[in-house]
């Protein structure tokens, strides 16, 4: 499974989760910045956009119950024949505080989920960590609350590396522009998840993540 050291585990058995679609009420902070050279080197191949996208998410409910998550895509896959009309994340780093969610990510979507500890409010001061890495964020929402209806897509390399597992998460809710201060520590995270203050949005809404399809 494609991953960075921060999202690698030797554990193979997890409590089973129900298949997609997964529907959940969510609160999230999503930020982005220009990809570093290290981020581009991590890229999974193919046509890429040099943008790093990351998010902290609080799932208030889900098929596996409430849980929290951090994920980051060092670069984005460019739109194309295999990926479709929108850019898609390629996610080698993702962690949650739910064992059934680890199962769901790895089995249903090819996402290298691992366990981590979380603390705080995703729309304020928040932290995710394990023994090997730590990411902290402080979000400062600004401006009006605006409606949002859209989708985020991701495409993970399939085990053979020849095809992609692609899926989309559709969201309806509200967002506010924000600035977020980020700190990242870890074997690779500090090289491509850039510390400092970045453009962001804070989101509240209802998200549905559909099944992955081979492309």
DAHUGI-V819342 format. One record per residue. N is the residue number from 1. RES is the residue in one small letter. OMEGA is omega as a letter, one per 20 degrees, with the letter a starting at -180 (999 if undefined). Layout:
BEGIN
n:N res:RES omega:OMEGA
n:N res:RES omega:OMEGA
END
This chain:
BEGIN
n:1 res:x omega:a
n:2 res:x omega:a
n:3 res:x omega:r
n:4 res:x omega:a
n:5 res:x omega:a
n:6 res:x omega:a
n:7 res:x omega:r
n:8 res:x omega:r
n:9 res:x omega:r
n:10 res:x omega:a
n:11 res:x omega:a
n:12 res:x omega:a
n:13 res:x omega:a
n:14 res:x omega:r
n:15 res:x omega:a
n:16 res:x omega:r
n:17 res:x omega:r
n:18 res:x omega:a
n:19 res:x omega:r
n:20 res:x omega:j
n:21 res:x omega:r
n:22 res:x omega:r
n:23 res:x omega:a
n:24 res:x omega:r
n:25 res:x omega:a
n:26 res:x omega:r
n:27 res:x omega:a
n:28 res:x omega:r
n:29 res:x omega:a
n:30 res:x omega:r
n:31 res:x omega:a
n:32 res:x omega:r
n:33 res:x omega:r
n:34 res:x omega:a
n:35 res:x omega:r
n:36 res:x omega:r
n:37 res:x omega:r
n:38 res:x omega:r
n:39 res:x omega:a
n:40 res:x omega:r
n:41 res:x omega:r
n:42 res:x omega:a
n:43 res:x omega:a
n:44 res:x omega:a
n:45 res:x omega:a
n:46 res:x omega:a
n:47 res:x omega:a
n:48 res:x omega:r
n:49 res:x omega:a
n:50 res:x omega:r
n:51 res:x omega:r
n:52 res:x omega:a
n:53 res:x omega:a
n:54 res:x omega:r
n:55 res:x omega:r
n:56 res:x omega:a
n:57 res:x omega:r
n:58 res:x omega:r
n:59 res:x omega:a
n:60 res:x omega:r
n:61 res:x omega:r
n:62 res:x omega:r
n:63 res:x omega:r
n:64 res:x omega:r
n:65 res:x omega:r
n:66 res:x omega:r
n:67 res:x omega:r
n:68 res:x omega:a
n:69 res:x omega:r
n:70 res:x omega:r
n:71 res:x omega:r
n:72 res:x omega:r
n:73 res:x omega:a
n:74 res:x omega:r
n:75 res:x omega:r
n:76 res:x omega:r
n:77 res:x omega:r
n:78 res:x omega:r
n:79 res:x omega:a
n:80 res:x omega:a
n:81 res:x omega:a
n:82 res:x omega:a
n:83 res:x omega:r
n:84 res:x omega:a
n:85 res:x omega:a
n:86 res:x omega:r
n:87 res:x omega:r
n:88 res:x omega:r
n:89 res:x omega:r
n:90 res:x omega:a
n:91 res:x omega:r
n:92 res:x omega:a
n:93 res:x omega:r
n:94 res:x omega:a
n:95 res:x omega:a
n:96 res:x omega:r
n:97 res:x omega:a
n:98 res:x omega:r
n:99 res:x omega:r
n:100 res:x omega:r
n:101 res:x omega:r
n:102 res:x omega:r
n:103 res:x omega:a
n:104 res:x omega:a
n:105 res:x omega:a
n:106 res:x omega:a
n:107 res:x omega:a
n:108 res:x omega:a
n:109 res:x omega:a
n:110 res:x omega:r
n:111 res:x omega:a
n:112 res:x omega:a
n:113 res:x omega:r
n:114 res:x omega:r
n:115 res:x omega:r
n:116 res:x omega:r
n:117 res:x omega:a
n:118 res:x omega:r
n:119 res:x omega:r
n:120 res:x omega:a
n:121 res:x omega:a
n:122 res:x omega:r
n:123 res:x omega:r
n:124 res:x omega:r
n:125 res:x omega:a
n:126 res:x omega:r
n:127 res:x omega:r
n:128 res:x omega:a
n:129 res:x omega:r
n:130 res:x omega:r
n:131 res:x omega:a
n:132 res:x omega:a
n:133 res:x omega:r
n:134 res:x omega:r
n:135 res:x omega:r
n:136 res:x omega:a
n:137 res:x omega:r
n:138 res:x omega:a
n:139 res:x omega:r
n:140 res:x omega:r
n:141 res:x omega:r
n:142 res:x omega:r
n:143 res:x omega:a
n:144 res:x omega:r
n:145 res:x omega:a
n:146 res:x omega:r
n:147 res:x omega:r
n:148 res:x omega:r
n:149 res:x omega:a
n:150 res:x omega:a
n:151 res:x omega:r
n:152 res:x omega:r
n:153 res:x omega:r
n:154 res:x omega:a
n:155 res:x omega:a
n:156 res:x omega:r
n:157 res:x omega:r
n:158 res:x omega:a
n:159 res:x omega:a
n:160 res:x omega:a
n:161 res:x omega:a
n:162 res:x omega:a
n:163 res:x omega:a
n:164 res:x omega:r
n:165 res:x omega:a
n:166 res:x omega:r
n:167 res:x omega:r
n:168 res:x omega:r
n:169 res:x omega:a
n:170 res:x omega:a
n:171 res:x omega:r
n:172 res:x omega:a
n:173 res:x omega:a
n:174 res:x omega:r
n:175 res:x omega:r
n:176 res:x omega:r
n:177 res:x omega:r
n:178 res:x omega:r
n:179 res:x omega:a
n:180 res:x omega:r
n:181 res:x omega:a
n:182 res:x omega:r
n:183 res:x omega:a
n:184 res:x omega:r
n:185 res:x omega:r
n:186 res:x omega:a
n:187 res:x omega:r
n:188 res:x omega:a
n:189 res:x omega:a
n:190 res:x omega:a
n:191 res:x omega:a
n:192 res:x omega:r
n:193 res:x omega:a
n:194 res:x omega:r
n:195 res:x omega:a
n:196 res:x omega:a
n:197 res:x omega:a
n:198 res:x omega:r
n:199 res:x omega:a
n:200 res:x omega:r
n:201 res:x omega:r
n:202 res:x omega:a
n:203 res:x omega:r
n:204 res:x omega:a
n:205 res:x omega:a
n:206 res:x omega:a
n:207 res:x omega:r
n:208 res:x omega:r
n:209 res:x omega:a
n:210 res:x omega:a
n:211 res:x omega:r
n:212 res:x omega:r
n:213 res:x omega:r
n:214 res:x omega:r
n:215 res:x omega:999
END
